[in-house]
């Protein structure tokens, strides 16, 4: 599966918000902590806001925060909000490419890609932001440079 940069960076931005749950985090802090340009982070956050995953606050103390608890938001929610799908190839979901493969009805490999897509969605759908926070804390335990 080829996730877009927007999807990968968006999940990192959501992790940053989950690490600071309930706090409003500035776009500059998200950008710096997750090594995403401010402009790109802004584009991502607008899409996440439109998807109802984050809320924003304007002004000098403004920024973003999660709209739900980290345990209620999955990696799949984030990827779908930014990429629209998690299908590994277009023939599994012709709506993505707006066309259907002429081999779809007789293609054995398409069945494999369908199964791969289901497994990807299963893993992403069962991984919450809370799970990622736990992993992040474990990976960065004792580090002073963060």
N, C-alpha and C positions, 0 to 999 in steps of 0.2 A: 504494500500500500504506500502511496506517495502522499504524505500529508503536506499541505502547503506550509510555507513559512508562517503565514498568518495563524494557522491552527497550532503549530508548535509554540510560537511565541505567545499566542493567546493563552495557552495552558500554563505557560510560565508566569504570565501576568496574573492569572487567576490564583496560582499558587502563592504569589507574593501577597495578594489580598487575603488569602486564607491564613497566611502566616501572621497577619495583623488583623485577625477577625474583629469585626465591629469598629475598627479604626478607619478613618478616612485617610487614604494614602494618595499623595500627589502623583501626578503623571511623571514628574521628574524622578521621584523615588522609585517608582515602578521601573522606569527606563534605566536608571543607574543600577539598581539591584539585579535586574534580569538581563542587562546588557542588550537592550533594545533601543533603537533611536527613539527620541521623544515623538517625532512625527509619526512613526510607524505605530508606536504604542497608542497614540491618540486615535488613529484609525481603528485599531483593534478594540479599544475600549468603547468607542461609539457603537460598534457592531454588537459587543457584549451587552451594552446598555439596551440597545434596541431589541435584543433577544430576551431581556428581562432577567439577566443573570447578575448585573451590577447596577448600582445607582450612583449618581454623581452629585456633587455639591460644588457650587460655584464660589468664587471669592478667594481671598488670600489664604484661608485655611481649607480650601477646597480640594477635591480629588475624587477618588472612587472607593467604594466598598462593596462587599458582596451583598446581594439582596436577600439571600437565604443563608442558612447555616452551611458551613463547609461539608458537613456530612450529608447534605441534601443536594449537592451539585456534583455530577459525575464528569469525568473526562469526556465522555460521549456528549454530554450537554454542551460543553465548550466547543468541541470539534465541530459538531453539527451547526452551532451558531455561527461559526466562522467559515467552515468549508461546505456546509450544506449536506454532506454525506460522508460515509466512510467506506464506500464501495471501492475495492481495489482496482477494478477496471470498468470501463464504461458499459460493456455488454451486460453486466449484472444489473445495471440501472440505466436504461436508455434515456430516462428523463434528464440525466446529468449531461449527456452529450447531445440531447435532442434528436437522436437517431437510434435505430435499432440495427444491430449487426445482422447481416443476411445469413450468418451461420448459427445464430443463437439457438434455434430449435434443434439443431443436430450436432452441437459442439460439446464434446465431453469435457474439455478444459473449462468451459463456462461453469459447469457444475462445481469444479474445484474452486474457482474464484468466488462463487456464491458461498461455499463453505468457509473459505478464508475470510470473506467479508463478515459472515455471521460470528466467527470467532473473534475477530477484531472488535466488533460491536459489543460482544459479550465481555471482553476484558475491559474495554473503555467504559462500558456501562456499569460495571461492578467496581470500578475504581473511583472513589470520591476524592474531593479535595482534602478531606480529613486524612485519608490514606496517604496522599502525597505529602502532607505536612509531616506526618510521622516519618516517612522515608527521608524527607529533607533534613529533619532534626537528627535522625540517626546518621546520615551521611556527613553532616557538618558538625557533629558532636566534638567539642574540644578545639575547634578551629578558631583561631584569633583573627584571621584575615578577612572574616566576613562581617 
